[in-house]
Amino acid sequence: MTTSPDLRFLFRSPAHLLALGFGSGLARVAPGTLGTLVAFPLFYGMMAIAPEWHLPLIALLFLIGIPICGATGRALGVQDHGGIVWDEIVAMLLVLEFTPMSWPWWLAAFVLFRFFDILKPFPIRQCDRRLKGGFGVMFDDLLAAIYTLLILHACLWLMTH
């Protein structure tokens, strides 16, 4: 049985609150895009901690995402429900960690990440289809983040050489 998430569902469990991006995943239009935007204030908050803790924190958030996205998907009756946006949030945090701190670069990072997350070029689409559960939900966005970083850093390299 498929359930549509609402505010009641959101607050039923801490897992749902996180998986649905603190409510951003409840958006009727483009929840993944809105969820991706949630990463920006979270990243700004991360700036308060020492940089050497950023990657371990992002890795922890990825690992936490596996069971929370799995549990929320099961509760919704759809493994990778569009309202589950924790995967976008964590992947975008990773992208921002390796992106120059300027709005033009952040905008480019956002657009590229959404492009790869939506189009799912090889092997993202194959992983999205084959990997199941919370790990599958999280992993395809990790690949989209890697594609984004490859393109961004190729552009950076071209601009400096």
CORJOFEN-V448712 format. One record per pair of residues at least 24 apart in sequence whose ideal C-beta (glycine too) atoms are under 6 Angstrom apart, sorted by sequence separation. I is the first residue (numbers start at 1). J is the second residue. D is the distance in whole Angstrom. If there is no record, write none. Layout:
BEGIN
{{I:J:D} {I:J:D}}
END
This chain:
BEGIN
{{65:90:6} {117:144:4} {62:90:5} {116:144:4} {61:90:5} {113:144:6} {116:147:4} {116:148:6} {58:93:5} {113:148:5} {58:94:5} {112:148:4} {112:151:6} {54:97:5} {109:152:6} {19:68:5} {18:68:5} {19:69:5} {35:85:2} {39:89:5} {43:93:6} {87:137:5} {91:141:4} {95:145:5} {31:82:5} {38:89:5} {87:138:5} {91:142:6} {94:145:5} {98:149:5} {31:83:5} {36:88:5} {15:68:4} {19:72:4} {32:85:6} {35:88:4} {39:92:4} {43:96:4} {88:141:6} {95:148:5} {99:152:6} {31:85:6} {35:89:6} {39:93:5} {87:141:4} {91:145:4} {15:71:5} {16:72:5} {32:88:5} {36:92:5} {15:72:6} {80:137:5} {25:83:4} {25:85:4} {24:85:6} {20:83:5} {70:133:5} {21:85:4} {70:134:3} {19:84:5} {69:134:4} {19:86:5} {67:134:6} {18:86:6} {21:89:6} {66:134:4} {69:137:4} {66:135:5} {66:138:6} {3:76:5} {65:138:5} {3:77:6} {2:77:4} {1:77:5} {2:78:6} {62:138:6} {5:83:5} {33:114:6}}
END
